[in-house]
Amino acid sequence: MAVGKIDMAWFTVNKKKILFYFYIFLFLGCILLVRRFDHTVPSIKITNYSKSPDSSNKNIPTSVGNTPKNAIHSSKATTEYPIICPTTSTNQTCLKTNYPTTIEVNEANIISSSIDSCPNYFRWIHEDLRPWVSKGITKESLEAGKNVASFRLIILEGRVFLQRYKRIYETRDMFTIWGILQLLRLYPGKLPDLDLMFESGDKPVIKKSDYHEAAANYTSPVPPMFHYFGDDQHFDIPFPDWSFWGWQEKNIKPWGTQLNDIIEGNQKVKWVNRVPYAYWKGNSLTGNRRDLLRCNSTRASKAQIYDQSSPEEVNHGFKQSNMAAQCTHRYKIYMEGKAWSTSGKYIQACDSMLLLAQEIAKGGSKFITEELNMKYIYDYMFHLLNEYGKLMKYKPTIPPNAVEVCTETMACKTSLKDKEWKLNSLVKAPSQTSPCSIPPAYDPHHLQTFLKTKEEILRDVEGLSRVG
């Protein structure tokens, strides 16, 4: 069956079964977008610090998305701490600033009876780190992944040090590091010292087969490697991709801003009034996407396909890449590139789901807006890194040739365009909301039941794809 073909045969399946499939796949999709022991994080308040010259008693949000329900707040107004770049040609350095370095517990400021619970997909943090639970993370195991890593990032007492290993496509590494720096501004003093390896390519790199009993590396420690993508064949630890802080090269805004724009865009055209075709727009030069261009026919395939890699798009700086303006079709096509695609969250936020009914599309949009806003993205990062830190068996040190990076150097030592882009996702003040409370790991029985159900659904969907 041609990609994007809308056929009534798809809807002959029992509606409840389709809904069940959808919500299972929606849950699985979270693993790709963002992926430890059950504990609660106490309420927090900002320690008193002298105000910056520009911050006289302003009540300013932290720019991290919508505040979830049942959150715990501080009664104090939020003070903004802007970035101060030098006005001369002097190089910007990571000098001590008046930005708070800690946040204190103050039970007197609790105005809610309970701490917000993290979404259920946070449970996968336990599974992603399970390979290191028994023996922990050693310096030897970490450095075993050096030959395939893009960069190494060390956090020591809230300071960040970077060691690059290879050239990285576009600005993936820059905005990944920027995101971690914003996490440290959101929850200053809350993360432990860390030593992390990151790979920024499309495909995962730590193959499980290399550490199987029959493999030559069986006795070697598995290298912990953070990556934007993980699957059943690799040990790579899924981490939120760079596009949550904006994809400058494709003119895509930071997720916090983009999500609000998409929500507004959803209101402009009701689902029943949208174009009744499947829609895809993206770079056709990767993976099997070139084949998708052959389906660009509203008559034969009922699909509209747009190639974002065309010279016209590139020469005009991807001015037509406004994701909020693309919520005009009832159905969207998700097409992976070499391994995965950042487009999943934009598709679901649009109320547009490929070959699914309006009720299901609304469910996807609700999930994205309520459980994948920037507050939860930062909380996911916090819990993932915090639990990773508990597994470390050594005290990190600064490696040779590593350089210190901070919000100021990344925003000031760059072009005006780059600076403007980063400031759009700047966390302006420590959070007055506690990180959500992470749910416990799956018990083995429930996990195996879930994985078995997943396999059955995949087989059923593959069968459906042959209908027509």
N, C-alpha and C positions, 0 to 999 in steps of 0.2 A: 504494500500500500504506500502511495506517495506521501512524503512528509507534508504535514499541514492539511491533508484532505479531511474535510468535515463530512462525516457520513452518519446517518441515523443508526447504522449498525452498532456504533459505539454506545448508543444510549439504550440498547435493548437489555443490557445487564441490569440486574436489580439495583435500584437507586441506593439503598442502604449499603450495598457492597461497594459501590463506587465511592460513597462518602468514606467508608472505612479505609479503602485504598488510599484515598487522598490524604487523610489525616496521618496515616502511617508514613507516606512518602514525604509529607510536609515535615514530620518529625525527623526523618532520615536526612532531609535536606539541610537541617540545621547543623548536622555533623560537618558538612562541607563548608558551611558559612563560618561557623565559629567553634567548635567541639571542646570528693575526695572525702574525707570523713565528714560526717554531718556535724556542723557546728554553727553556732550563731555568732554574728559580729555585733558588738555592743553599739549603742548609739554614740554619735560623735559630735563634737563641736569644735569650732576653730579656736585655736589658742590666740590670745590677744597679741597683736603685732602693730607696730606703727604703720599708719596708712601711707600709701604712696601719694605723691603730690596731686595725682589726678583722680583720687578716689573718695572725695569727701562724702561720707555717709550715703553711698549709693547702694540700692538693693538690686543686685545684678545676678541673673542666673548663671550657672556654670557652663551653659551651652553644651550639654551632654544629652539632650533629648528629653522626652517627657518623663516626669517623675512618676514612678509606679505607685500603685495603690498600697496602703498600709505602710508607707515609708515612715521613717523616724527623722524628724527635723530638729535642728537647733533653733532656739528662739531668737538668736542674734541675726541681724541683717548681714547679708554677704558683702564683703569688701572686695572690690576688683583689684587685681594686681597686674597691671599692663606690662608688656615687654618694653624695655627701654634700650633702644639701639643708639650707639654713639653717633653724634652729629658730624664728626670729622672722619677722616680716613683711617683712624685707629682701628686695628683689628679687634673684633668682638671676642671676648673670652668668657669663660664660665665663672665670673666673679660672684661673690656672695651677694645675694639680693635680699630684699625684705619679704620675699615670698615665704609663707609658713613652711616649716620643715617637719612639723608634727601636727597631729590633731588629737585632742584629748577626749576621754570618755567623760560624759556629764549626765548621769542618770536623771538629774533634776529637769533636764530639757526634753525628756521623753513625753511626747504628746500622742502616741499611738500605743495600743495595747500589745502589738506584736511586730516583729521585724518581717519585712517583705520576704517571701520565699522566692528563690530563683526559679525560672522556668525549668521544666522537666529535662530539657536537653543538656542542662549542666551536669546531669548524671554521667554523661560520656567522658567527662574529665577523668573520672576514676578509671574507666576502661582504657583511655588513651595513655595513662601513666602506669598501668598495671605491669608492663614489662620490667619496670625498675623497682617495684614494691619490695620484692624479696631481698635483693642485694643492694639497693640504693643506687644513686648516681655518683660515680667516682670521676676524678679528673681524667683517669685513663679512658673510661668509657666515653666521656665527652669529647676528648681530643681524637678519638678514633674516627670521628666524623668530619674532621678538619678538611680532608681531601675532597669532600663533596659539598661543603658548606659555602654559602655566599659571604657570610660575615659572622663574627662572634661579638656578643654584647654582654658586658659585665656591669652589674649594679652593686655598688659598694656604698653603704650608708647614704643612699639616696642619690649618689652621683653615678653617671652613666659613662662607660668607656667602650669604644668601638674599635674593632680590628677587622678590616676588610680582607677577603681572600681572593675575590675575582670581580670582574666587571659585571654589572647587573643591568638587565633590560629596563629601559626607561627609568622611572624614579620609584620603583617598588620598594627598594630598601629604605630610601629616604623617608617615605611616608609611613612605613612600618615602624621605623625608629621614632619618628615624630609621634606616632600613636602611643608608643610606650612612654615617651616623655610626658605626654598629656595625662596618661594614667597616673604617673608619679605626682603630677600637679593636682589631680583629683583626690588622690588618697595619699598625701605626703606622710612619709614615715611608717607606712603600714606594711610595705613589702620587705621581705628579708633580702640579704645579699644573695645575688644570683649570678650564675655563669651559664650563658645560653648560646647555642648554635642555631643559626637560621639558614635555610635554603630558600631562595626567592625565584627559582625556576617554575615551570609549569607542572613538571612531573615529580612525584615523590621519589626519594632516593634510597631509603633504608629498607631493602627488600627482606621480607621475612624468610624467604627461601635461603638467604645467605646464612641464616642462623638456625636452620633446621638441623636435626640430629645428624643427617647425612652430609651436611655442608662442611666445608673446610673451616669456616669461621665459627663453628658451633660453640667452641669453648671461649670465644672472644666475647667481651661485653657488648651489648647492643648500644650503639651511639644514640643518645637522645637528640632528635633533630626537629626543631619547629619548622612548620611549613604551612602553606595556605591550603593544602589538600592532603587528605588521608584516605586510605581504602583498606580493604581486607587483606591485601597482599603486601602491605608496607607497615613499618613501625613509625612513620613520620607523625609528629604530634600536631594536629590541626590548630591553627591560630588565625584570628581574623585577618583577612587580606587588606592590603594597602588602600583599597578603594573606599573603605569606611572613612578615610580622612581625605578623600577626593582623588580623582584620577585626572591629573592635570593634562596629560597628553591627549586625553579623549574629551576634555572639557566637561567632565562629570563632577558635580559638586560633592562636598563631604556628605556622608550619609545622614547626619542630623538635619542638615538643611534640605537635602534631596528628598528625604522622607516627607517632610512637611509640604514641600512643593508637589509631590506625587499625591498626597492626600487632597490637596486643593484641586489638582488636576482631575482626580476621580470624581469630584463633585460637578465638573463642567458637563460631562456627558454620562447619562445613566447607562448602565450596562445593556439594557434592552435596545437602546438607541445607538449603540456602537457599531462599527463596521463589522459585519458578520463573517469575517475572514480571519485566518491565522496570520500572525505578523511576526517577522524577524528582521532585526537590523544589527549588523555587527561586522567584524573583520572576517572576510571569507577566505583568507589566506592560510588559516591554520586548521589542522585536523581534516575532517571530512566535510567541512562547511562548503567547499566549492560545489559539491554535489547538490547542496541545498538550493543553489541559484537556479537549477533546472526546474524547480518547483514553483517558480515565480509566475503563477497563472491563476487569476481569480476564477477562471472558467474550469480549467482542468483540475487544479489542486486546491482551489479556494484559498489561496495563500498569496500574501504580498511580502516579497523578500527584497531587502535593501542592503547593498554592499557598502559598508562603512569604510572599506579600504580603497575606495575609488579615488582617483587623483583629485576630483572636485572636493570631496570631503576633507582630504588631507590638506589641500591648499587653502581651504577656508577655515582651518583650525577646528574642525568638527563642530562648527556652529550649530549644526542640526542635531547635536547629540543631547538635546534637552530631554531627559528621561520623563519629566512630568508631562511633556507635550506628546508623549507616545502612549498615553492611556486612552487610546481612541478605538482600539479593536477589542472584540470580545475574547479573542484567543491569542495567546503568545506562544512562540516556539522557543523552547530551551535547547540550545545546541552547544555541546561542549567543544572546546578547541583541541589543543594537544592533550589535555587531560581534564579540564574543568573550566567553568565560566563564572565570572562575577555577576552575571545577569540575573541569577535566580531571585535575589531579593527585590530587584526592581520589577520583575514580572509579577511576583506575588503581591507586591504592594499596590499594583495597578488594578486589582480586581480582575485581571485577565489571566485565565488559566487555559492551557492548551487542551482542547477537546473535553472540557469539563463544564458542568452547568453553572448557572449564576450563583446558586446557593453555595457551591463549593468554592467558587472564586472569592466570594465574600469571606469565607472562612480563612482562605489564604491571606487575604488583606488584613484581616483582624489579627492573625498570628504575627504578621510582620510588624504591624504598628504597635501591638501591645507587648510582644515578647522579644522583638529584635530591634528595639530602639537603642540609641547610643548609651543610655544608662546601663542596659543589660550587656551591651558589648564590652563596656569597661569593666563591669562586674565579672563577666566571664574571664577576661584577661586577668583580673585580680586573683580570682580563685585558682585559675590554671597555674599561674606563676607562683602563688603562695603554696599550693600543694606540691608543685615541682620543688620548691625550696626545701620543703620538709624531707624530701628524698635525698638531698645532697649530702654527701659524706665528707666534704672538705670545705675549707674556707677559701673563697675565690680571691685571686690576686690579679693585678693588672698585668696582662701579657706584654711582651716587648712589641713596640711599634703601635700599640693601641693609643688612641687619642680620646680626650674627653669631649663629649657632646652634651649640649643642653638646649633647652628651648630657645634661649637667646642666640646661640651661635647658629642654629639651624634656620632661624627666621631672619637674622640680621646679615649674615655672611652669604647673601644670595641676591638674585635679581629682584627687582620690584615686583615682577609677576609672581615669582616663587614666594616672596614674602607675603603678598596679598593672599595667595592660595592657602598658605599655612595658617595665617591669622583667622581665616574663615572657620577653622576647626580648633582654635585655641581654647583650652580650658582656662577660664579667667580667674577661678578661685577654687579652693578646696571644697569638696562636696559637703553639704549639710545633710546629706542622706547617707545612711549606712549602706555598705554593700549588702546585697540580698543574702539570704541564708541558703547555702548550697545543699541540695538534697543528697541523701546517702546513695551509695553505689547500688546497682542492681544485685539482688541475690542471684546465685548461679542458675537456679531453676527458671526464674523469670527472664533472665538474660537469654538463656538457650531457647525458651519459648518465643521470645521476641525475634531472635535470629532465624528461627525456623519459619515463623510467620512471614518474615521479610522474604525468605527464599520462595515461599509459596506465592506471595503476591507478585514477585518478579516473574515467575513462570506464568501466572495468569495474565499479567500485562503483556508479556511477549506473545501469548496466545491471542489476546485482543488485537494486537498490532497486525496480525495476519488476517483479521476479518475484513472482508471487502476486497 
